[in-house]
Amino acid sequence: MFGRIWIVSLALFLTLSQLTAAHAEESAATVFPGTESEWNGFRRFDFEIAGKPVLVVLPKAAAEGRPWVWHGEFFGHKPAPDIELLKRGFHIVYVRVPDMLGAPGAVEDWNRCYQQLTEKHGLAKKVALVGLSRGGLYCYNWAAANPDKVACIYGDAPVCDFKSWPGGKGKGKGSPRDWMLVLERFGFADDAAALASKQNPVDNLAPLAAAKVPLLHVYGDADDVVPWDENTGVIAERYRQLGGSITLIAKPGVGHHPHGLDDPTPIVKFIVQHAGIAEPNQAAPKPLDAVGKLAADLAPARQIVYKKVGGRELYLHVFEPDGWKASDRRACFLVIHGGGWTGGEPQRMYPFAEHFAKLGMVGISVQYRLLDPKQGTTVLDCVKDGRSAVRFVKSHADLLGIDPDKIVVSGGSAGGHVAAGTALFDGQDEAGESTEVTSMPRALVLLFPVIDTSKAGYGNAKIGERWQELSPVHQVREKLPPTLLFHGTGDTVTPFAGAQAFCDAMQKAGNRCELDINDGGKHGYLMFDHELYLDTLRKTETFLQSLELLAKP
């Protein structure tokens, strides 16, 4: 009996010893030296590594794997993404080596910092890098030397070629003082040596592409300090040629400042996704249908902010055809996702935008605000955003390379309703938005749309007493765009009778309306079956060719 008690006691002692040792090891990793202070409600530690100032901001509870974000320069500017990432369990790091501009000496300093933070303090082996302005030189040059240590890179108006800034050898203003620093820090004998150098991010992307490091760049297309086409534009073109993945978010008419986004969600999602952390309360992914499988493998050439409302940006997801130039005058296929006005996202309609881009049009999938009583957004806001999107495209034809008189608007389900609203719902516009440019498209292609918002149709309760103002079948008049409408007779969500009534009313008013009927087709039928999807594309092509919006093969 005594022997048995002794064995149990010894086992318990050894287990407690192991737990104590593990806890001590974990505590050593989580405790940072130096001066402690507070930063936006989080603990901040300032200390030195090899004589260089380092700061680390700690989350209240570290996420699994101890992910972290590392700033190249300007820590604390536009802190919203960092604050949200701290809430998600990220550490935030900045090592201060100013005036080094990503030179080899700065890369060595970063190497020492990385080694201590990962080996002594247990931070993740792969880090998310944030390069704001000149910080891009630090992030990209270190990443090119250490591609296996990088989870992703977010660049905000980043310097990617010191010939552009501070050199000022292109369209930008340049900085003579910082150009002298480039010569000194990189050890160049003169301007000619610097100009011939291949030590720029734009010249060293192959290691990152091989390591499949995803990139996100946010930039203003009117930046005259770090011109986007000399920096981000070159990165994007070369990285894609190497097979790399880069997401571009353009802010039309914006210069080098202000940086960031009003709503940091796209930045936070990008970093969270690629740092390998699951979103909180993320539901298991649903099985993909035929169109969903196609969409999963597609990405737009860029995202463009078309509207800022309620403290957030709304985006056009743009697919450009081969050989595209901003000076082109191409037809445009703009498509709007469905989801009952309460869900969905632009990716859902990527295959449609990409298909027509392959045929020479500019393809665009539109993001819009969703119905949310808690945030005060209504179906009317969805409609307003659709109309704003068309006006933006027409007003920025020179940015998009399109002909403003050749815009086709399409949409599925609730997105079909928003699409129809660009033509039918006059006066339903954002307060303060100029209506000098009409939102009327050249043609409509409606896919199983919400077309009747009476009690006999769909959405009556969601819209409320103003339903008739937003009911396409009740707003038909003369001089509306030619319309092709796809609908199934078995649709119990947006009943087929509404589609038939709409086409009848259109034709009675002297408008062209073609109704493509799928016998027995349920709501969304053409999204579920690959052959039906292809048939829809073929019929749409024929329709657009008849309007000279698409060239015949």
C-alpha positions, 0 to 999 in steps of 0.5 A, a space after each residue: 500500500 505504502 509503495 503504491 502511494 509513493 509511486 503515485 506521489 512521485 508521478 504527481 511530483 514529476 508532472 508538476 515539475 514538468 508543468 512548472 518548467 513549461 510555464 517558466 519557459 512560456 513566461 520567459 518567452 512572453 516577458 519583454 525587457 525594458 520600459 513598460 508603458 501603455 499604447 491604446 490600452 495595450 502594454 508596450 515595451 521599449 528596449 534595445 537589440 544590438 543597440 537599436 531601439 525596439 518596441 513591442 506592443 502586446 495583445 491581452 491574450 496572444 493568439 495561437 502561434 504568437 503571430 506578429 506584425 512588423 512595421 518598416 517605418 512610421 509606427 503609430 500612424 493610422 493605428 486602426 489596423 494594429 489595434 484590431 490585430 492586437 484584439 485578434 492576438 497579434 504582437 506589434 513590433 517596430 525596430 527604429 533604424 531611421 535614415 537607413 532606407 532598407 540598405 544592407 545595414 538595416 537588413 542586418 539589424 532586422 536579422 538580429 531583431 528577428 532572431 531574438 524575437 523568435 528564439 528568445 520570445 517565441 514569436 511566430 517564425 513567419 511575420 506579417 510585414 507592413 511597409 508604409 511609404 519609405 518603410 516599403 524599402 525596409 520590408 521588401 529588402 529584408 523579405 527578399 533576403 528572408 522569404 521563408 520568414 515572411 507570411 505576407 506584406 502589406 504596402 501602403 503607398 510603399 517606396 519600391 524603387 529608390 530611383 523613383 523616391 528619393 531619387 526623383 528620376 521619374 515623375 515624383 518630386 524626389 528628396 535630395 537629402 534622402 538621395 544622398 543617404 541612399 548613396 551613403 548607406 548603400 555605398 554607391 560611388 555616385 548617381 550612376 552606380 545607384 541608378 544601375 543598382 539592382 538592390 531595389 524591391 522591384 528587382 528582387 521579387 523572384 524569391 518572394 514569388 517562389 515562396 508564395 508570399 501574398 502582397 497587398 498594396 493600397 495607394 493613391 493614384 494621384 501620388 506625386 511623391 511616390 508615384 504608384 506606376 513607378 512603384 506599386 505598378 511595377 511590383 504588380 506587373 513583375 510579381 504577376 509575371 513571376 506567378 505571385 499573388 498581389 491585391 491592389 486597392 486604388 484610391 482615385 484622386 488621392 495623393 501620398 496622404 492620407 495613408 490607409 483606409 477609413 475602414 481597415 477591414 480589408 487590411 486586417 482580413 488580409 493579414 489575419 488570413 495569411 498569418 494562419 489564424 482563423 477568423 473568430 466565430 468563423 463558420 465552416 465553409 459551405 460546399 461550392 456550387 459550379 460558379 462558386 468553384 470558378 470564383 475561388 480561383 479568380 482575382 481582379 487586377 485591382 480594387 478601386 474605391 468608388 464611394 466612401 460612406 458611413 466611415 467605410 470604403 466601397 470597391 469595384 473589383 476590376 478585371 482587365 482584358 489582355 492588352 488593356 490600357 487606360 486610354 482604351 474606350 472599351 465596353 464595360 460589363 458591371 455585375 452585382 452579387 445577390 444575397 437577399 440584400 443581407 449577404 453575399 460578396 463581389 467574389 460571387 460574380 467574379 466568373 461573369 466579370 472575368 468571362 467578359 474581360 476575356 472577350 475584350 470588355 472591362 469586367 467589374 464586380 461591385 461591392 455595396 452596403 448590405 441591409 443591416 437594421 443595427 447599422 441603419 442601412 436599408 435596401 434603399 442604400 443598396 440601390 443608391 450604391 448601385 447607382 453610385 457605382 455606374 456614375 463613378 464608372 462613367 465619370 472615370 472612363 479615363 481611369 478604367 479605359 472604358 466607353 461611358 456609353 457602353 456600360 452593361 449592368 447585370 446582377 443576380 437575385 437581389 443584385 439583379 434588383 440593384 442592377 435594375 435600379 440603376 435604370 428604373 429608380 430615378 431620384 433614389 440617389 445618395 444625398 449630396 451626390 451629383 446627378 449630372 451624370 446619369 446612372 442609366 446603363 446601355 443594357 441590362 442583363 438580369 439573372 433570376 432578379 428580385 423584380 416585384 417587391 409587392 407581397 406577391 413577389 420578394 422583399 416586401 417586408 424588408 423594404 417596408 411601406 416604400 416597396 413600390 418605389 423600389 419595385 422594378 415591375 411597378 416602375 417600368 416606363 418608356 426609354 429604358 435600356 434593352 434588357 435580357 432576363 433569365 428566370 426559372 418557372 420553378 422559382 419560389 423565391 422571386 416568383 416567375 410571374 413577376 419576371 413575365 409581368 416585367 417583360 410584358 410591361 417593358 414591351 408594352 412601353 416600347 422597350 426591348 425585353 427578352 425573357 429566357 425561360 428555364 422550365 422548372 428552374 429554381 432560384 439561382 438555377 444557372 449558378 448551380 449547373 456548369 452547362 446552364 452557366 455556359 448557356 447563359 454566357 452564350 446567350 448574353 454574348 449574342 444579346 450584347 453582339 446585337 447591340 454592338 457592345 461585343 464584337 462578333 467572333 
